[in-house]
Amino acid sequence: MINITPAALAHIEKIMARNPDALGFRLSVKETGCSGLMYVPEVVKEPKADELVIEVGHLKVYVPNAAVAALKGTEIDLIDKGLGQQQLIFNNPNAESLCGCGESFNLKKNLD
């Protein structure tokens, strides 16, 4: 459903280690921006009833049921932006286009 590169997994696990009450990592989407949808990564402290839970190594990844079709096949990776800054990026086969600033994306039509 979702793939996480080793670099991104190590990065997320570091964030989780700083949050001892965290249960896992949630990836959802919300409507926003100039292209329609935006990725919303966050630490999970309380699971929601309407979520798919995927295990990637020791990490539990929570995906809201409403976002499953939009995120199916997405790969989470980590890039080095220089000056010690890193950023998670989302390689989504369901994204048709990205906005110029990279904040939001449009989905392909007819997703299952």
Number of C-alpha atoms within 10 A of each C-alpha: 12 18 17 18 13 13 14 20 20 13 16 20 16 11 15 18 10 9 14 9 12 14 17 23 22 20 19 20 19 12 13 13 14 16 18 17 21 19 17 10 15 14 18 19 14 10 16 11 8 11 17 18 17 16 11 13 9 9 16 16 20 24 25 18 14 13 15 18 14 21 24 17 15 18 17 19 18 19 12 10 9 7 6 6 8 13 12 16 15 17 14 17 14 19 18 12 14 17 14 10 8 13 15 21 23 18 19 12 9 7 9 7
